[in-house]
Structure formats: structure tokens, C-alpha cells
Amino acid sequence: MSYLAAEDPQCTGKSGAIALVIEPKSKDLGEFTVRRVLPSPERRMVGPFIFFDHMGPAEFPPG
């Protein structure tokens, strides 16, 4: 993102940069639910102790 004027990049085809798209699975963590992408059977090269979660939106009261 920039405030300077620039030309839009020309995307003329697939780049091959994305090897795999993993759909997240919902996991209940007590007070809230996260959508967990890793670990996943589709991507075994990533260790079992690496977690990639998405949470929200959520509202937390003060205190």
C-alpha cells in the first residue's frame, strides 16, 4: 500500500506460488471457537506443534 501514484501490476496467468489451499476446521476452545488451518493432514511437512488459527469477531466485556 502506498500513497504514491503507481501502475497496477499485470497478472496475465497463474504464477504457481500457491501450492495448496487448506480449508480450516472449527475447534472449540471453551469460551470461543477458532478456525484451525494447521496442523493438517494435507500439509504434513509442518510440525504438529505449529498452530495457525483464525478467531473472531468477538466482544470481550471489561474486566
C-alpha positions in Angstrom: 0.0 0.0 0.0 1.3 3.4 -0.9 0.1 6.9 -1.3 2.4 7.4 -4.4 0.9 7.0 -7.9 1.8 3.7 -9.5 0.5 1.4 -12.2 -1.4 -1.7 -11.3 0.5 -4.9 -11.8 -0.4 -7.0 -14.9 -1.4 -10.5 -13.9 -1.6 -12.5 -17.1 -1.7 -16.0 -15.7 -1.1 -18.4 -12.8 2.2 -17.9 -11.0 2.4 -21.3 -9.3 3.1 -19.6 -6.0 0.2 -21.3 -4.2 0.8 -25.0 -3.9 -2.2 -25.9 -1.7 -5.3 -24.2 -0.2 -6.2 -25.8 3.2 -9.8 -25.2 4.5 -9.9 -24.5 8.2 -11.7 -26.7 10.7 -13.6 -25.3 13.7 -12.1 -26.1 17.1 -13.9 -25.3 20.4 -11.5 -23.7 22.9 -14.0 -23.2 25.7 -15.2 -19.6 25.6 -14.8 -19.2 21.9 -14.2 -21.1 18.7 -11.2 -20.8 16.3 -10.8 -21.9 12.8 -7.6 -24.0 12.7 -5.7 -24.4 9.5 -2.6 -26.1 10.8 -1.8 -28.8 11.7 -3.5 -30.5 8.8 -3.1 -34.0 7.2 -2.9 -32.2 3.8 0.4 -30.5 4.9 2.5 -33.0 6.9 5.8 -31.1 6.4 4.7 -28.6 9.1 5.3 -29.9 12.6 2.4 -31.0 14.9 3.1 -28.2 17.4 2.7 -25.4 14.9 -0.8 -23.9 15.1 -2.3 -21.4 12.6 -5.7 -20.2 14.0 -8.2 -17.6 13.0 -10.5 -16.1 15.7 -13.2 -13.5 15.6 -15.1 -11.4 15.6 -15.6 -11.4 19.3 -16.6 -9.0 22.0 -15.0 -9.1 25.4 -16.5 -7.2 28.3 -14.3 -5.1 30.6 -12.6 -6.8 33.5 
